[in-house]
């Protein structure tokens, strides 16, 4: 089995974005037998105020620590865009040599990241 870190925009409509992440995690759990989806930021988003800079920074720090210190096999990107927080997660994953995959076919990547593979085939195991 592999553990994948699910990166998705959270800011803005936080409640709607949390639900989107939960829907993604549910779909992966039900359809991908060999994948463990991991979205650790959900607990911090629920416990901390994303609109308060200090609390948002605590949540981001926690995510970066988890991403850099635990055994996570891949980073999967979801959503219409890459936020600054997601971009920091991508940078950290790439520094660790972790594969990064764009899972949303419509996602716009910032310039300079065109090399990241688009892996939008929902029927494969990874």
Secondary structure by P-SEA (a helix, b strand, c coil): cbbbbbbbbcccaaaaaaaaaaaaaaaaaaccccbbbbbcaaaaaaacccccaaaaaaaaaaaaaaaacccccbbbbbcccccaaaaaaaaaaaaacbbbbbcccccccccccccccccccccccc
